[in-house]
Amino acid sequence: MTYGQPQYGQYAPPKKSKTWLWVTLVLVFVLVAGGVAFTGFVTPGFFKSKLDADSRATPEQLSQSFVNGVTDDRVSQLWCQIRSKRTYSFEQTMAVSDGAQLSTPAHQRAEKEYSAAFTSAGLTVGIAMIPGAGGWCVRDAKIGGEPEPLPGIDTKPAPRPDVKTGEEAGNKFVDAINARDIPAALSVLCEKVPDSTRDGVQQIINGEARYTVEKADVLTTAEQTILHLAGDLDGTQAPGRVETDDSAEGGPCVTSFSPDSD
């Protein structure tokens, strides 16, 4: 007998199959990879690149930031300090949007104003952009088309016009609102009106409003005139009311303006 050789009638033990081990390892890998992909791209989404919703050094950057902000619900820092009244309801509408896509790139509409448009939830939305503190900002947003540009963005009041009656002062104020002339509208306001009134006048002009004077009540004893208005405020029929101080120093002037109530 030769040592080291198997004897007749004896067999080497069969090798164990590793197939099930590899199958198990592959299944574990698939499950782990799937979980990482879900958390990375779906929630919380740490693989996703964060959309830029902050840049506003140029109108082009601002328009894209605004579209990205609608997608991520982060447009609050892109508005102008004073913006149109309708932008507040617009922001609530866009808060439930699933996203937005820029459809019309930024283009110049006036000397210091650009517009752009995007689509969201089947709607076309136009935005108007002007220079502001820290870069460009959005002053108006309009569903269905681009907002009408302002004739100018200067907010310094023009010199007080020479008016003789409260009715004349009120009519000049309404004319300035219709012309969307911020300096002219502010020039007819009384010096002691609250800042909220001055800001409110600019807010209305940043949108699209048009009024006509239906009736003027001259209150001689109270030295006051009340103008009752009919108008259209950002596409909605709305009444309005203007009150004046007919005995103010420097001449009659506007003390209050209610753009959507009388």
JOVENKA-V278488 format. One record per helix or strand of 3 or more residues. SS is the DSSP state (@ for helix, = for strand). FROM is the first residue (numbers start at 1). TO is the last residue. If there is no record, write none. Layout:
SS	FROM	TO
SS	FROM	TO
This chain:
@	19	41
@	59	72
@	76	78
@	86	94
=	101	110
=	113	120
=	123	132
=	135	143
@	166	179
@	182	187
@	195	206
=	209	219
=	224	233
=	236	245
=	253	258
